[in-house]
């Protein structure tokens, strides 16, 4: 599982990095910049439900791409409509 998680984290961060939008993951009461691999490492361990907050010029594309990576790795994420 850990190895799978590492792969998910790197892929999520790389995907998020392609966009100029701010992409923030809310996990419990923590907010993490999805472009930060370190932030994801400390968060994607114990939490089951995530919320994605995306703001910026390419927000729609970013929401779709990042959500797909989460789903691909079996992570449950909900995109929050702002």
C-alpha positions as CSV (number, residue, x, y, z in Angstrom):
1,X,0.0,0.0,0.0
2,X,2.7,2.5,0.9
3,X,4.4,2.1,-2.5
4,X,1.1,2.6,-4.2
5,X,0.5,5.7,-2.1
6,X,4.0,7.1,-3.0
7,X,3.1,6.7,-6.7
8,X,-0.3,8.4,-6.1
9,X,1.4,11.3,-4.3
10,X,3.9,12.0,-7.0
11,X,1.4,11.7,-9.7
12,X,-1.1,14.0,-8.0
13,X,1.6,16.7,-7.3
14,X,2.9,16.4,-10.9
15,X,-0.6,16.8,-12.3
16,X,-1.4,19.7,-10.1
17,X,1.9,21.4,-11.0
18,X,0.7,21.7,-14.7
19,X,-1.9,24.2,-13.7
20,X,-1.6,27.8,-12.6
21,X,-4.7,27.5,-10.4
22,X,-4.4,27.2,-6.7
23,X,-5.2,23.6,-5.8
24,X,-5.7,23.0,-2.1
25,X,-6.7,19.7,-0.5
26,X,-8.7,19.8,2.7
27,X,-8.3,16.7,4.9
28,X,-10.0,16.9,8.2
29,X,-9.0,20.3,9.5
30,X,-5.8,20.6,7.5
31,X,-5.3,22.4,4.2
32,X,-2.5,21.3,1.9
33,X,-1.1,22.7,-1.3
34,X,-1.6,19.7,-3.7
35,X,1.6,20.8,-5.5
36,X,3.6,20.0,-2.4
37,X,4.8,16.4,-2.4
38,X,5.8,16.7,1.3
39,X,2.4,18.1,2.3
40,X,0.7,15.2,0.5
41,X,3.0,12.6,2.2
42,X,1.9,13.8,5.6
43,X,-1.8,13.9,4.7
44,X,-2.6,11.0,2.4
45,X,-1.8,8.5,5.1
46,X,-4.7,8.3,7.6
47,X,-7.5,10.4,6.1
48,X,-10.2,8.8,4.0
49,X,-12.2,11.7,2.7
50,X,-10.7,14.7,0.9
51,X,-12.1,17.9,-0.4
52,X,-10.5,19.8,-3.3
53,X,-10.6,23.6,-3.5
54,X,-9.5,25.0,-6.8
55,X,-9.2,28.6,-7.7
56,X,-7.7,30.2,-10.8
57,X,-7.9,30.7,-14.6
58,X,-7.7,27.0,-15.4
59,X,-9.7,25.7,-12.5
60,X,-12.1,23.6,-14.5
61,X,-9.3,21.6,-16.2
62,X,-7.4,21.3,-12.9
63,X,-10.4,19.9,-11.0
64,X,-11.0,17.3,-13.7
65,X,-7.3,16.2,-14.1
66,X,-6.5,16.1,-10.3
67,X,-9.8,14.3,-9.5
68,X,-9.0,11.7,-12.2
69,X,-5.6,11.0,-10.6
70,X,-7.3,10.6,-7.1
71,X,-9.9,8.2,-8.6
72,X,-7.3,6.2,-10.5
73,X,-5.5,5.5,-7.1
74,X,-8.7,4.7,-5.3
75,X,-8.7,7.9,-3.2
76,X,-12.1,9.5,-2.5
77,X,-12.1,13.2,-3.2
78,X,-14.9,15.6,-3.4
79,X,-14.5,18.8,-5.5
80,X,-15.9,21.7,-3.5
81,X,-18.0,24.2,-5.6
82,X,-17.0,27.6,-4.5
